[in-house]
Amino acid sequence: MLPHVMEFNMLVIQPKYARIAELMGEKVEGLPLRDAAQKAVEAVRKLTLDIGMPQRLRDIGVKKEDIPRFVDILFTVNMRQVNNNPRDCSREDATRIFEAAW
């Protein structure tokens, strides 16, 4: 999920992502900010592969029809995650993120 959330937040948090990429050993010097930030997403994705994490929600048994329920949980039980996200996130945004991760 994290790389998909990072992609969503890219518009508002590029400097921090560029720094994360640098701290993860990515070569970002001289790159445009967006490209440097994208390196963080790629590095996190590679890390999840390297440690053997499932890459897709379906890899852990999530059914596509479960996504609306996950969105409901996010916007009720886990609303703190939505409120603390650096970019405003609507139910439609969350649905798109879950679908991308599925």
Sequence and secondary structure as in RCSB ss.txt:
>XXXX:A:sequence
MLPHVMEFNMLVIQPKYARIAELMGEKVEGLPLRDAAQKAVEAVRKLTLDIGMPQRLRDIGVKKEDIPRFVDILF
TVNMRQVNNNPRDCSREDATRIFEAAW
>XXXX:A:secstr
 HHHHHHHHHHHHHHHHHHHHHHTT   TTS HHHHHHHHHHHHHHHHHHTT  SSGGGGT  GGGHHHHHHHHT
TTTHHHHHHSSS   HHHHHHHHHHH 
